[in-house]
Amino acid sequence: MPALIAPSILSADLTRLGQQIQAAVDAGGDWVHIDVMDGHFVPNLTLGTAIVAAARAATDHFLDVHLMVNHPEPLLKAFARAGANLISVHVEATPHIHRALQQIHALGCQAGVALNPGTPAEAVFPVLHLADVVLVMSVNPGFAGQAFLPEVLPKVKRLRERLNTVNPQARLEIDGGINAQTLPAAQEAGADVFVAASAIFRHPQGIAYGIRALRQASHGG
């Protein structure tokens, strides 16, 4: 599958959110990635449904909403109504991951299952057939700008091999420390959607340069 670039607005200038999203889309960003953190599942408190709705008002582009929240089920309907196209929930965050993915589909959204760096690939094997996207964190989630953890790469490869058997149409997304230097190894391991925050929105030459650097670093992009 062709490589997709998903600019994460976690590093965007929220005072100019619409402009920043449009700049990322115009530069060739494939998805707009929105990180939602509850201050409990991860040590940070960030964007909510109002930001998703604002992003939806700013663009008709694909909105990739990543819920880093404990017990996400009560929130799913609100994020779907706000305009999410894809909602990803963490396998560590709910004891009812099957139900959560089924609920997301019932709301008319694509469903993603996410896992932290320390969580083995096998934790999501039981629900791979339900997932449109598997999201591997390549940093411990909570903050933008962290260094990529190369020890997740064997897990990415294992997930890609398993998906090729049980759900070959599913996307394999990676998030954390992705830049032009780390993307090639992640792609070689099997990832095909690359989330980047600082490498795009804080690129010293601007958003378009950041996306271009990532695109040039990928093959088949």
Secondary structure by P-SEA (a helix, b strand, c coil): ccbbbbbbcccccccaaaaaaaaaaaacccbbbbbbbccccccbbbbcaaaaaaaaaacccbbbbbbcccccccaaaaaaaacccbbbbbccccccaaaaaaaaaaacbbbbbbbcccccccccccccccccbbbbbccccccccccccccaaaaaaaaaaaaacccccbbbbbbccccccaaaaaaaacccbbbbccccccccccaaaaaaaaaaacccc
